[in-house]
């Protein structure tokens, strides 16, 4: 075969490989992607107290995880940074997926509950994890039924892992947000003390709603990430700062959700007690 012909064949083969490569890579990527785990126990009991106790605990934990996932997606923590008369303010509120805003009392309850509910799941996961070994050792006592129930016992650590990793991550995020919320609440300024008129917003800014649903706090040198926040604001153009204010105004004009008397905190856990629980979570996870 002539050199020119051989080169042409090799080039054609190389081009063919390049054409096929993306689809092969995509196929390998899909192969590597893991489907989200699903607990599919049919509720049948084995008759062994240890095994059944473990399966019921796993089933309860799975239900709690699904409920928590659903609840956690019902609201967003929204944080705006505004420049008003050369001062920087942090403005926080909560809103649901439909864009309706919570009152501060209900928002405080929502954030606190999301931390505590998630924390309970993580701690429950730890406790149930301690039962895995005894449930596994009890399987031989089931005789021929060991195989059918063994697959559920074997699947238990998957549920426990979700509770101790995925939910723990959400808890830590919500804990940070709750801490930011508390700081904003403790240092909040009265919305009526801000000269909205000088910003051209006096006719548009619903001050009463701001007082009910938002915390507005000046960012001072004592604030966490002060230098970072100030640097970002200083580097913004006037157009960007105006857009920030317009977004904030749009949020302030959203529909306010009615307060639910059952979703109010009678007593809030102290920062120290909350940190002790989180330390326990991290120590056991």
C-alpha positions as CSV (number, residue, x, y, z in Angstrom):
1,X,0.0,0.0,0.0
2,X,1.4,3.4,-0.9
3,X,2.3,5.8,1.9
4,X,-0.3,8.3,0.8
5,X,-3.0,5.7,0.8
6,X,-2.0,4.4,4.2
7,X,-2.1,8.0,5.5
8,X,-5.5,8.5,4.1
9,X,-6.8,5.3,5.7
10,X,-5.3,6.2,9.1
11,X,-6.8,9.8,8.9
12,X,-10.2,8.4,8.1
13,X,-10.0,6.0,11.0
14,X,-9.0,8.8,13.3
15,X,-11.8,11.0,12.2
16,X,-14.2,8.2,12.7
17,X,-13.0,7.6,16.2
18,X,-13.4,11.4,17.0
19,X,-16.9,11.3,15.7
20,X,-17.8,8.3,17.9
21,X,-15.9,9.6,20.9
22,X,-18.5,12.0,22.3
23,X,-21.3,9.5,22.2
24,X,-19.1,6.9,23.8
25,X,-18.1,9.3,26.5
26,X,-21.8,10.2,27.0
27,X,-22.7,6.6,27.3
28,X,-20.0,6.0,29.9
29,X,-21.2,9.1,31.8
30,X,-24.7,7.8,31.9
31,X,-23.5,4.4,33.0
32,X,-21.7,6.0,35.9
33,X,-24.6,8.2,37.0
34,X,-26.3,6.6,40.0
35,X,-30.1,6.7,40.3
36,X,-31.4,8.3,43.5
37,X,-32.0,5.5,46.1
38,X,-35.6,4.4,46.8
39,X,-36.6,2.4,49.8
40,X,-39.1,-0.2,48.6
41,X,-39.9,-2.3,51.6
42,X,-43.5,-3.7,51.2
43,X,-44.1,-3.6,55.0
44,X,-44.1,-7.4,55.5
45,X,-42.7,-8.5,58.9
46,X,-40.3,-11.4,59.4
47,X,-41.5,-12.4,62.9
48,X,-38.0,-11.7,64.3
49,X,-38.2,-8.9,66.8
50,X,-34.7,-7.6,66.0
51,X,-35.0,-7.6,62.3
52,X,-38.5,-6.2,62.3
53,X,-37.6,-3.4,64.7
54,X,-34.7,-2.5,62.4
55,X,-36.9,-2.5,59.3
56,X,-39.6,-0.4,61.0
57,X,-37.0,2.1,62.2
58,X,-35.6,2.4,58.6
59,X,-39.1,2.8,57.2
60,X,-39.9,5.5,59.7
61,X,-36.6,7.3,58.9
62,X,-37.2,7.1,55.2
63,X,-40.7,8.6,55.6
64,X,-39.2,11.4,57.7
65,X,-36.5,12.1,55.1
66,X,-39.0,12.3,52.3
67,X,-41.2,14.7,54.4
68,X,-38.2,16.8,55.2
69,X,-37.1,17.0,51.6
70,X,-40.6,18.2,50.7
71,X,-40.8,20.7,53.5
72,X,-37.3,22.1,52.9
73,X,-38.3,22.9,49.3
74,X,-41.3,25.0,50.4
75,X,-39.4,28.2,51.2
76,X,-36.3,30.1,50.3
77,X,-34.1,32.3,52.5
78,X,-33.5,35.5,50.5
79,X,-30.7,37.9,51.3
80,X,-30.3,41.3,49.6
81,X,-27.4,43.7,50.0
82,X,-28.2,47.4,49.4
83,X,-26.4,50.7,49.4
84,X,-28.4,53.5,50.8
85,X,-26.8,56.9,51.3
86,X,-23.3,55.4,51.2
87,X,-24.2,52.9,53.9
88,X,-24.5,49.1,53.2
89,X,-27.5,47.2,54.5
90,X,-28.3,43.5,54.6
91,X,-31.9,42.8,54.1
92,X,-33.3,39.3,54.8
93,X,-36.7,37.6,54.4
94,X,-38.3,34.3,53.6
95,X,-40.7,33.5,50.8
96,X,-42.4,30.4,49.4
97,X,-42.0,28.9,46.0
98,X,-45.0,30.9,44.7
99,X,-43.1,34.1,45.7
100,X,-45.3,35.0,48.7
101,X,-43.4,36.4,51.7
102,X,-43.6,35.2,55.3
103,X,-44.0,37.5,58.3
104,X,-40.8,37.6,60.4
105,X,-42.5,35.6,63.2
106,X,-43.5,32.8,60.9
107,X,-40.1,32.9,59.1
108,X,-38.3,32.6,62.4
109,X,-40.4,29.5,63.1
110,X,-39.8,28.0,59.7
111,X,-36.0,28.4,59.9
112,X,-35.8,27.0,63.5
113,X,-38.1,24.1,62.6
114,X,-36.1,23.2,59.6
115,X,-32.9,23.0,61.7
116,X,-34.5,21.0,64.5
117,X,-36.4,18.6,62.2
118,X,-33.2,17.9,60.2
119,X,-31.1,17.6,63.3
120,X,-33.6,14.9,64.6
121,X,-33.2,13.0,61.4
122,X,-29.4,13.0,61.6
123,X,-29.4,11.9,65.2
124,X,-32.0,9.2,64.4
125,X,-29.8,8.0,61.6
126,X,-27.0,7.6,64.0
127,X,-29.1,5.6,66.5
128,X,-30.5,3.3,63.8
129,X,-27.0,2.8,62.4
130,X,-26.1,1.1,65.7
131,X,-28.9,-1.5,65.1
132,X,-27.5,-2.6,61.7
133,X,-25.1,-5.2,63.0
134,X,-27.6,-6.9,65.3
135,X,-30.2,-7.0,62.6
136,X,-27.7,-8.6,60.2
137,X,-26.6,-11.2,62.8
138,X,-30.3,-12.1,63.4
139,X,-31.0,-12.9,59.7
140,X,-29.8,-16.6,60.0
141,X,-32.6,-17.1,62.5
142,X,-35.1,-16.6,59.7
143,X,-34.1,-19.7,57.9
144,X,-35.4,-19.6,54.3
145,X,-36.8,-16.2,54.8
146,X,-33.3,-14.7,55.4
147,X,-32.7,-14.0,51.7
148,X,-35.9,-12.0,51.1
149,X,-35.5,-10.0,54.3
150,X,-31.8,-9.7,54.0
151,X,-32.0,-7.4,51.0
152,X,-34.0,-4.9,53.1
153,X,-31.6,-5.1,56.0
154,X,-28.7,-4.7,53.6
155,X,-30.4,-1.6,52.2
156,X,-30.8,0.0,55.6
157,X,-27.4,1.7,55.5
158,X,-28.4,3.5,52.3
159,X,-31.2,5.3,54.2
160,X,-28.9,5.9,57.1
161,X,-26.3,7.4,54.8
162,X,-28.8,9.8,53.3
163,X,-29.8,11.0,56.8
164,X,-26.2,11.4,57.9
165,X,-24.9,13.1,54.7
166,X,-27.5,14.8,52.6
167,X,-29.7,15.9,55.5
168,X,-26.7,16.9,57.6
169,X,-25.6,19.2,54.8
170,X,-29.1,20.9,54.7
171,X,-29.1,21.2,58.5
172,X,-25.7,23.0,58.4
173,X,-26.9,25.4,55.6
174,X,-30.2,26.2,57.5
175,X,-28.3,26.6,60.7
176,X,-26.1,29.2,59.1
177,X,-29.1,31.0,57.7
178,X,-30.9,30.9,61.1
179,X,-27.8,32.4,62.6
180,X,-27.7,35.2,60.0
181,X,-31.5,35.7,60.6
182,X,-31.0,36.1,64.3
183,X,-28.1,38.6,63.8
184,X,-30.3,40.6,61.4
185,X,-33.2,40.6,63.9
186,X,-31.0,41.7,66.8
187,X,-29.5,44.6,64.9
188,X,-32.4,45.5,62.7
189,X,-33.2,49.2,62.0
190,X,-36.7,50.5,61.8
191,X,-37.8,50.7,58.2
192,X,-39.4,54.1,58.9
193,X,-36.1,55.6,59.8
194,X,-34.7,55.2,56.3
195,X,-35.3,58.1,54.0
196,X,-37.0,56.3,51.1
197,X,-38.2,59.6,49.6
198,X,-34.6,60.6,48.8
199,X,-34.3,57.4,46.9
200,X,-37.4,58.2,44.9
201,X,-39.2,55.3,46.5
202,X,-41.5,56.9,49.1
203,X,-44.6,56.4,47.0
204,X,-43.7,52.8,46.2
205,X,-42.1,51.3,49.3
206,X,-44.6,49.5,51.5
207,X,-43.0,50.4,54.8
208,X,-45.6,48.5,56.9
209,X,-44.9,45.3,55.0
210,X,-41.2,45.8,55.5
211,X,-41.7,46.1,59.2
212,X,-43.7,42.9,59.3
213,X,-41.7,40.7,56.9
214,X,-38.1,42.0,56.6
215,X,-35.1,42.6,58.8
216,X,-32.9,45.5,57.6
217,X,-29.5,45.7,59.3
218,X,-26.6,48.0,58.6
219,X,-23.4,46.1,57.8
220,X,-20.8,47.3,60.3
221,X,-17.1,46.4,60.8
222,X,-18.2,43.9,63.4
223,X,-20.3,41.9,60.9
224,X,-19.2,38.5,59.6
225,X,-17.5,38.8,56.1
226,X,-17.6,42.6,56.5
227,X,-14.6,43.3,54.2
228,X,-15.9,40.9,51.5
229,X,-19.4,42.5,51.5
230,X,-18.1,46.1,51.4
231,X,-15.6,45.3,48.7
232,X,-18.3,43.7,46.5
233,X,-20.6,46.7,47.0
234,X,-17.9,49.2,46.3
235,X,-17.1,47.5,43.0
236,X,-20.7,47.6,41.8
237,X,-21.7,50.2,39.3
238,X,-24.5,52.7,39.9
239,X,-26.7,50.6,37.5
240,X,-26.1,47.4,39.5
241,X,-26.9,49.2,42.7
242,X,-30.1,50.5,41.2
243,X,-31.0,47.0,40.0
244,X,-30.4,45.7,43.5
245,X,-32.9,48.3,44.8
246,X,-35.4,47.5,42.2
247,X,-35.2,43.8,43.0
248,X,-35.7,44.6,46.7
249,X,-38.7,46.8,45.9
250,X,-40.2,43.9,43.9
251,X,-39.7,41.6,46.9
252,X,-41.3,44.1,49.2
253,X,-44.4,44.3,47.0
254,X,-45.0,40.6,46.9
255,X,-48.1,39.2,48.5
256,X,-47.8,38.6,52.3
257,X,-48.9,35.2,53.6
258,X,-51.3,35.3,56.6
259,X,-49.7,34.4,59.9
260,X,-50.4,31.0,61.4
261,X,-50.8,31.1,65.2
262,X,-49.5,27.5,65.4
263,X,-46.3,28.5,63.6
264,X,-44.9,30.9,66.2
265,X,-42.0,30.2,68.7
266,X,-43.0,30.5,72.3
267,X,-39.5,30.1,73.4
268,X,-36.4,30.0,71.2
269,X,-33.4,27.7,71.9
270,X,-30.3,29.6,73.0
271,X,-27.3,29.8,70.7
272,X,-25.3,27.7,73.2
273,X,-27.9,24.9,73.3
274,X,-28.1,24.9,69.6
275,X,-24.4,24.6,69.2
276,X,-24.3,21.7,71.7
277,X,-26.8,19.8,69.6
278,X,-24.8,20.5,66.4
279,X,-21.6,19.4,68.1
280,X,-23.4,16.1,69.1
281,X,-24.5,15.7,65.5
282,X,-21.0,16.2,64.1
283,X,-19.5,13.9,66.7
284,X,-21.9,11.0,65.9
285,X,-22.0,11.5,62.1
